C-alpha cells in the first residue's frame, strides 16, 4: 500500500471512531438520565433482592442460569420486533 493510501484509510477509520464515540456518549447520557428517574428505593430494593437470590442459589447456579438466560436473547429480540410490527408499544 502506498503511504498516502494508508494515511487516508487511517483518517477514515479515525472519523468512524469519533462518530461511534459520540454515539456512545449520547447513549450513556440518555441511560444516565433514565436511571436518575428511577426512585432510589427501587434501586436499593432490586440490589437487595439480587443479593438475596445469589445468596440463596449460590454463585454457580446463578452463573448457569445466566448462561441459559442469554440463550433467550435472540427470542426476545424477535418477540419485540414482532410486537412492533403489530403496533404494540406505541
N, C-alpha and C positions, 0 to 999 in steps of 0.2 A: 504494500500500500504506500502511496505517496504521502509525504508528510502533511501536505495541505488537506488531503482527504481525511487523514486521521484527526487533524485539528477540527475540521468541520463536523466530523462524526462525534467528537468529544463535546463540542459546543451544543450539538443537537441533544445528546444524552444529558448534558448539564441542564438544558432548558426543560427537558422532560422531568428530571429530578426536582427542579424548582417548582414546577406545576404540581407535582404529586405532593411535595412538602406543604405547599399552600393548601391543597385539598385536605390533607390530613389535619392541618391546623384548624381549618374551618370545622371539620367533623369533631375534633377534640373540643373545640369551644362549644359547639352545639350539645355535645354529650355532657359537658360540664354544666351548661345552663339547665339542661333537663334534670340532671342529678340534684341541682340546687332546689328544684321544685319539689323534690321528694321530702316529706317530713322526716326529721332525724329519728323519730320513734320507729318508723318503718325500716330504716337502715339498720338501726341497732337490733330491732326485733328479728330481722332476717339473718343478721350475723349470729345472734344467739341461737336461732333455730338451726342454722347450718352447723354451728359448733356442736350443738347437742346431737345432731344427726351423725356427724363424724365420730363423736364420742360413743354413740350407741352402736353404729355399724362397724366402725373401725376403718382406718385408712385404706386397707387392702380392698375391702368391699366397696368403698366409695370409689376407688380407682377403677375397679371392674365395672361399676355402674356407669361411671363417666365414659368409659370406652364404649359400652353398649349404647349409651345415650347419644354419643357422637355419630353413631351409625344412623340415627334418625334425622340428622340434619338435611340430607337430600329430600327425604319425605316431607319434612316441614316446609322446605323451600317450595316444593311442588304444590303443597296444600295451600300455601299463601298465594302463589301465583294463580291457582285455580279459583280461590276466593276473590281475587281482584278481577278476574275475568267476569265473574257473575255480579260484580258490583259491591261485594262485601267490603267493609272497611272504609267506605266513602262517606 
